[in-house]
Amino acid sequence: MKFSPAVENLAPSATIAAATKAKELKAQGKTIYEFTLGEPDFNTPAHICQAAVEAMNSGKTHYTPAGGVPELRQAICAAAKRDYNLDITPANVVVSNGAKHSIHNVLTTMCHPGDEVLIPTPYWVSYSALVDLAGGIPILISTDESQGFLPTVEQIAEKVTGRTKLIMLNSPCNPTGVVFPVELMKAIGQLAVDRDFYVLSDEIYDKLIYEGNETACMMTLGDEIAARTIVINGVSKAYAMTGWRIGWTIGEPALIKAIDKLQSQQTSNPCSVSQYAAIAALNGPQECVSEMLAAFSERREYVVNRMRKIPNVTFADPGGAFYVFFKVSDYFNKPLQNGAVAKDSTEFCTKLLEEGQVALVTGDAFGAEGYVRLSFATDMQTLEAGLDRLEKFLAG
């Protein structure tokens, strides 16, 4: 059987592949310290689960409008007003099966064959693949640790051409945890206005920002910038609802209507029960978000302090999300635990899993060879034991 070139050339998600390998070893009875997946380890708060039960018991288990039930679209508008003082209407909102689906919908709707999409690196593993699937051309903008993994406006401007359709931003960023300063966001937004392209602002980690860091919703940075901005968000990270698969797009009504039309042919609608759970998440008490953020903050402090003491390991301090993206290239081609030797990030992660029983994600999947990503969205006991094993592995 022959498959389409788009699928033939598609690489599997590196984060899911790493997690799958770790699960296989666990199934063999091995103890694996897994830091691969980007999902909170907390259970979905009880009042959100209860809303889902009530929705099922009341018969809300059938098709819904393709772009989401009116109550959820209104709840998203109310949350935008509460959290950012952003005034939008349900005509600006379409609900999809998670933020990844939302991004795919935007790219599929907006990109003509050959359109260019700017992506600062390091970037979330699926960005470039989703651009490829939409017929666009990913244009990578390299950043490095010395600049805090933040692109400069000059770097972006150099990559803009007459074929540039949009730029994809992610703040806080997966994999680095870096938070884009508000002034940088404004400058990028103004460049989009001046050079006639759009900003896709992936704000899925917007509620996971640590003390001393500040960001903003891209749509609040001025009317001209707002008109050039498409915001992606969802309930996965803030409310520990990764499996419920509810994300959304905020944009101009014409784009939202086009995505709604696409989705009507593509998936019919997001899960009905999950939509009512998401309403409870957005409209209900928000203390659960603060409690999870406090736990992540404690873990972040522990991991960062531990890793600062490891020789020849460097990273940009994560200001948000729950990742540390650290350099390991100084350990390439040197004896590691049990004499293991790694020549690149992928081999490093493989050897670390086999010899140290620690699962990380290779940095080349994020566009940054020489680095690896650790997710600290797990309990302190696991973090302590896993970091002990990492140190032992590096010490050889």
C-alpha positions as semicolon CSV with decimal commas, in nm:
position;residue;x (nm);y (nm);z (nm)
1;M;0,000;0,000;0,000
2;K;0,130;0,347;-0,090
3;F;0,068;0,638;0,141
4;S;0,056;1,008;0,068
5;P;0,392;1,190;0,059
6;A;0,275;1,410;0,349
7;V;0,230;1,107;0,574
8;E;0,530;0,916;0,439
9;N;0,757;1,206;0,530
10;L;0,594;1,263;0,868
11;A;0,807;1,178;1,172
12;P;0,627;1,047;1,481
13;S;0,602;1,280;1,780
14;A;0,933;1,257;1,968
15;T;0,770;1,316;2,305
16;I;0,515;1,040;2,253
17;A;0,784;0,808;2,113
18;A;1,002;0,864;2,421
19;A;0,709;0,804;2,654
20;T;0,615;0,487;2,466
21;K;0,968;0,347;2,500
22;A;0,965;0,423;2,873
23;K;0,631;0,244;2,911
24;E;0,765;-0,061;2,726
25;L;1,053;-0,088;2,973
26;K;0,815;-0,042;3,265
27;A;0,602;-0,325;3,129
28;Q;0,915;-0,544;3,145
29;G;0,930;-0,478;3,518
30;K;1,201;-0,213;3,511
31;T;1,188;0,099;3,727
32;I;1,194;0,397;3,492
33;Y;1,202;0,759;3,600
34;E;0,998;0,923;3,330
35;F;1,023;1,294;3,253
36;T;0,900;1,293;2,895
37;L;0,537;1,396;2,864
38;G;0,416;1,751;2,905
39;E;0,112;1,691;3,119
40;P;0,030;1,772;3,480
41;D;0,043;1,470;3,709
42;F;-0,258;1,594;3,906
43;N;-0,605;1,450;3,870
44;T;-0,862;1,673;3,703
45;P;-1,029;1,874;3,985
46;A;-1,340;1,708;4,131
47;H;-1,588;1,983;4,040
48;I;-1,488;1,952;3,674
49;C;-1,533;1,575;3,676
50;Q;-1,869;1,617;3,849
51;A;-1,982;1,852;3,572
52;A;-1,902;1,578;3,320
53;V;-2,107;1,324;3,518
54;E;-2,400;1,563;3,535
55;A;-2,374;1,627;3,160
56;M;-2,388;1,255;3,089
57;N;-2,676;1,198;3,329
58;S;-2,873;1,478;3,168
59;G;-2,831;1,334;2,821
60;K;-2,569;1,575;2,684
61;T;-2,399;1,293;2,497
62;H;-2,503;1,374;2,140
63;Y;-2,369;1,584;1,854
64;T;-2,308;1,950;1,930
65;P;-2,249;2,243;1,695
66;A;-1,925;2,182;1,503
67;G;-1,746;2,474;1,669
68;G;-1,859;2,402;2,024
69;V;-2,169;2,456;2,236
70;P;-2,269;2,822;2,283
71;E;-2,222;2,796;2,660
72;L;-1,855;2,700;2,625
73;R;-1,782;2,967;2,367
74;Q;-1,937;3,220;2,601
75;A;-1,733;3,084;2,895
76;I;-1,415;3,133;2,691
77;C;-1,516;3,494;2,627
78;A;-1,585;3,548;2,997
79;A;-1,249;3,395;3,093
80;A;-1,070;3,620;2,843
81;K;-1,235;3,921;3,004
82;R;-1,157;3,800;3,358
83;D;-0,796;3,703;3,292
84;Y;-0,686;3,964;3,035
85;N;-0,961;4,226;3,016
86;L;-1,000;4,113;2,655
87;D;-1,338;4,183;2,496
88;I;-1,439;3,914;2,247
89;T;-1,766;3,751;2,145
90;P;-1,853;3,389;2,060
91;A;-1,811;3,486;1,693
92;N;-1,437;3,513;1,772
93;V;-1,415;3,160;1,918
94;V;-1,415;2,806;1,779
95;V;-1,365;2,501;2,001
96;S;-1,164;2,200;1,880
97;N;-1,026;1,866;1,998
98;G;-0,732;2,009;2,190
99;A;-0,487;2,290;2,118
100;K;-0,290;2,075;1,871
101;H;-0,605;2,030;1,663
102;S;-0,669;2,405;1,691
103;I;-0,323;2,482;1,551
104;H;-0,370;2,234;1,268
105;N;-0,704;2,391;1,182
106;V;-0,552;2,741;1,166
107;L;-0,266;2,629;0,942
108;T;-0,491;2,424;0,715
109;T;-0,734;2,713;0,683
110;M;-0,478;2,988;0,625
111;C;-0,188;2,833;0,435
112;H;-0,172;2,819;0,056
113;P;0,083;2,575;-0,093
114;G;0,429;2,726;-0,050
115;D;0,334;2,982;0,214
116;E;0,610;3,034;0,468
117;V;0,557;3,000;0,842
118;L;0,824;3,140;1,075
119;I;0,910;2,929;1,380
120;P;1,168;3,040;1,639
121;T;1,374;2,748;1,770
122;P;1,372;2,562;2,001
123;Y;1,007;2,488;1,923
124;W;0,740;2,238;2,019
125;V;0,793;1,918;1,821
126;S;0,466;1,932;1,626
127;Y;0,491;2,287;1,488
128;S;0,697;2,215;1,179
129;A;0,513;1,888;1,110
130;L;0,176;2,063;1,120
131;V;0,304;2,330;0,881
132;D;0,423;2,059;0,642
133;L;0,087;1,884;0,656
134;A;-0,088;2,210;0,571
135;G;0,127;2,255;0,261
136;G;0,330;2,537;0,410
137;I;0,707;2,573;0,443
138;P;0,851;2,595;0,797
139;I;1,118;2,867;0,821
140;L;1,321;2,814;1,137
141;I;1,470;3,109;1,325
142;S;1,759;2,987;1,539
143;T;1,803;3,118;1,891
144;D;2,050;3,000;2,150
145;E;2,099;2,988;2,523
146;S;2,312;3,304;2,527
147;Q;2,008;3,506;2,418
148;G;1,777;3,323;2,655
149;F;1,629;3,129;2,362
150;L;1,441;3,444;2,263
151;P;1,443;3,563;1,901
152;T;1,524;3,925;1,827
153;V;1,299;4,134;1,608
154;E;1,593;4,174;1,370
155;Q;1,628;3,797;1,335
156;I;1,260;3,765;1,253
157;A;1,263;4,057;1,008
158;E;1,550;3,897;0,815
159;K;1,335;3,589;0,749
160;V;1,021;3,774;0,636
161;T;0,949;3,750;0,263
162;G;0,655;3,815;0,038
163;R;0,547;3,454;0,104
164;T;0,543;3,483;0,485
165;K;0,194;3,397;0,613
166;L;0,247;3,391;0,988
167;I;0,484;3,338;1,278
168;M;0,422;3,080;1,550
169;L;0,499;3,198;1,904
170;N;0,473;2,999;2,226
171;S;0,499;3,178;2,560
172;P;0,575;3,024;2,802
173;C;0,767;2,807;2,561
174;N;0,776;2,432;2,529
175;P;1,053;2,306;2,555
176;T;1,255;2,585;2,719
177;G;1,004;2,728;2,968
178;V;1,114;3,077;2,855
179;V;0,856;3,356;2,887
180;F;0,850;3,620;2,614
181;P;0,879;3,972;2,764
182;V;0,580;4,191;2,686
183;E;0,794;4,446;2,501
184;L;0,932;4,176;2,273
185;M;0,581;4,052;2,201
186;K;0,474;4,407;2,114
187;A;0,771;4,450;1,883
188;I;0,697;4,121;1,702
189;G;0,331;4,218;1,675
190;Q;0,422;4,555;1,527
191;L;0,652;4,385;1,277
192;A;0,357;4,166;1,172
193;V;0,148;4,479;1,119
194;D;0,422;4,655;0,924
195;R;0,519;4,357;0,708
196;D;0,169;4,214;0,654
197;F;0,175;3,872;0,820
198;Y;-0,008;3,709;1,111
199;V;0,093;3,592;1,460
200;L;-0,024;3,254;1,583
201;S;0,017;3,290;1,960
202;D;0,010;2,953;2,138
203;E;-0,078;3,047;2,497
204;I;-0,157;2,702;2,634
205;Y;0,081;2,753;2,932
206;D;-0,043;3,105;3,012
207;K;-0,152;3,016;3,366
208;L;0,179;2,847;3,451
209;I;0,406;3,148;3,497
210;Y;0,641;3,177;3,793
211;E;0,710;3,473;4,019
212;G;0,933;3,735;3,861
213;N;0,806;3,671;3,508
214;E;0,538;3,860;3,322
215;T;0,366;3,804;2,990
216;A;0,044;3,909;2,821
217;C;-0,218;3,780;2,584
218;M;-0,098;3,885;2,238
219;M;-0,442;4,024;2,157
220;T;-0,420;4,285;2,432
221;L;-0,120;4,467;2,283
222;G;-0,311;4,710;2,064
223;D;-0,591;4,701;1,810
224;E;-0,364;4,669;1,507
225;I;-0,173;4,380;1,663
226;A;-0,497;4,214;1,776
227;A;-0,626;4,221;1,418
228;R;-0,313;4,030;1,311
229;T;-0,325;3,776;1,597
230;I;-0,474;3,429;1,632
231;V;-0,466;3,294;1,989
232;I;-0,457;2,923;2,071
233;N;-0,545;2,800;2,419
234;G;-0,720;2,520;2,604
235;V;-0,785;2,350;2,936
236;S;-0,515;2,080;2,917
237;K;-0,231;2,234;3,116
238;A;-0,401;2,479;3,351
239;Y;-0,672;2,240;3,470
240;A;-0,495;1,901;3,433
241;M;-0,732;1,803;3,151
242;T;-0,495;1,671;2,884
243;G;-0,709;1,368;2,806
244;W;-1,034;1,562;2,776
245;R;-0,912;1,716;2,447
246;I;-1,059;2,066;2,452
247;G;-0,874;2,357;2,293
248;W;-0,986;2,668;2,111
249;T;-0,893;2,935;1,862
250;I;-0,962;3,306;1,908
251;G;-0,951;3,515;1,593
252;E;-1,141;3,732;1,353
253;P;-1,494;3,605;1,270
254;A;-1,412;3,521;0,909
255;L;-1,130;3,286;1,018
256;I;-1,346;3,132;1,292
257;K;-1,626;3,067;1,044
258;A;-1,383;2,902;0,801
259;I;-1,243;2,675;1,075
260;D;-1,597;2,588;1,184
261;K;-1,673;2,482;0,825
262;L;-1,353;2,274;0,810
263;Q;-1,429;2,108;1,140
264;S;-1,784;2,022;1,035
265;Q;-1,637;1,796;0,767
266;Q;-1,339;1,682;0,970
267;T;-1,450;1,582;1,322
268;S;-1,817;1,689;1,344
269;N;-1,760;1,840;1,690
270;P;-1,543;1,824;2,002
271;C;-1,649;1,568;2,264
272;S;-1,982;1,682;2,410
273;V;-1,911;1,569;2,767
274;S;-1,565;1,729;2,765
275;Q;-1,716;2,060;2,657
276;Y;-1,938;2,072;2,966
277;A;-1,643;1,979;3,185
278;A;-1,449;2,269;3,027
279;I;-1,735;2,507;3,109
280;A;-1,703;2,406;3,474
281;A;-1,326;2,458;3,457
282;L;-1,353;2,810;3,318
283;N;-1,657;2,928;3,512
284;G;-1,586;2,747;3,839
285;P;-1,346;2,818;4,127
286;Q;-0,991;2,892;4,012
287;E;-0,809;2,796;4,333
288;C;-0,718;2,462;4,176
289;V;-0,505;2,645;3,921
290;S;-0,319;2,836;4,191
291;E;-0,262;2,519;4,393
292;M;-0,112;2,334;4,097
293;L;0,104;2,635;4,007
294;A;0,237;2,644;4,365
295;A;0,334;2,276;4,341
296;F;0,501;2,328;4,004
297;S;0,688;2,627;4,144
298;E;0,826;2,417;4,430
299;R;0,936;2,146;4,188
300;R;1,091;2,400;3,954
301;E;1,297;2,547;4,237
302;Y;1,418;2,204;4,340
303;V;1,510;2,090;3,987
304;V;1,681;2,416;3,891
305;N;1,889;2,421;4,209
306;R;1,992;2,058;4,163
307;M;2,087;2,104;3,801
308;R;2,291;2,419;3,861
309;K;2,528;2,200;4,063
310;I;2,587;1,947;3,784
311;P;2,917;2,017;3,605
312;N;2,900;2,126;3,239
313;V;2,520;2,140;3,232
314;T;2,368;2,476;3,139
315;F;2,016;2,602;3,065
316;A;1,801;2,913;3,051
317;D;1,594;2,947;3,367
318;P;1,235;2,839;3,296
319;G;0,997;3,125;3,372
320;G;0,687;2,921;3,299
321;A;0,548;2,580;3,197
322;F;0,713;2,276;3,360
323;Y;1,029;2,203;3,163
324;V;1,404;2,241;3,193
325;F;1,584;2,234;2,859
326;F;1,950;2,174;2,932
327;K;2,272;2,132;2,736
328;V;2,445;1,794;2,748
329;S;2,679;1,826;2,450
330;D;2,983;1,855;2,680
331;Y;2,921;1,490;2,768
332;F;2,924;1,363;2,410
333;N;3,199;1,117;2,314
334;K;3,300;1,068;2,677
335;P;3,253;0,764;2,904
336;L;2,920;0,771;3,085
337;Q;2,764;0,514;3,317
338;N;2,882;0,156;3,247
339;G;3,111;0,292;2,976
340;A;2,826;0,416;2,757
341;V;2,921;0,676;2,497
342;A;2,683;0,912;2,316
343;K;2,764;1,110;2,004
344;D;2,445;1,322;1,993
345;S;2,128;1,410;2,186
346;T;1,927;1,116;2,057
347;E;2,195;0,865;2,152
348;F;2,238;1,039;2,488
349;C;1,867;0,989;2,568
350;T;1,881;0,626;2,454
351;K;2,186;0,548;2,669
352;L;2,040;0,735;2,967
353;L;1,722;0,530;2,943
354;E;1,905;0,199;2,903
355;E;2,180;0,254;3,160
356;G;2,031;0,510;3,398
357;Q;1,661;0,425;3,371
358;V;1,579;0,795;3,317
359;A;1,358;0,902;3,025
360;L;1,411;1,246;2,867
361;V;1,331;1,385;2,521
362;T;1,608;1,457;2,271
363;G;1,668;1,819;2,185
364;D;1,699;1,771;1,811
365;A;1,324;1,703;1,804
366;F;1,281;2,063;1,920
367;G;1,533;2,201;1,673
368;A;1,821;2,220;1,922
369;E;2,080;1,944;1,894
370;G;2,300;1,914;2,203
371;Y;2,011;1,968;2,444
372;V;1,751;1,748;2,615
373;R;1,416;1,826;2,779
374;L;1,312;1,724;3,128
375;S;0,950;1,766;3,239
376;F;0,915;1,827;3,613
377;A;0,540;1,760;3,605
378;T;0,577;1,474;3,849
379;D;0,611;1,423;4,223
380;M;0,912;1,532;4,428
381;Q;1,013;1,177;4,518
382;T;1,040;1,083;4,151
383;L;1,230;1,402;4,073
384;E;1,479;1,339;4,352
385;A;1,545;0,978;4,254
386;G;1,557;1,060;3,882
387;L;1,806;1,342;3,927
388;D;2,021;1,116;4,145
389;R;2,033;0,869;3,857
390;L;2,104;1,142;3,603
391;E;2,401;1,262;3,809
392;K;2,530;0,906;3,842
393;F;2,497;0,851;3,467
394;L;2,690;1,169;3,387
395;A;2,959;1,089;3,640
396;G;3,035;0,766;3,456
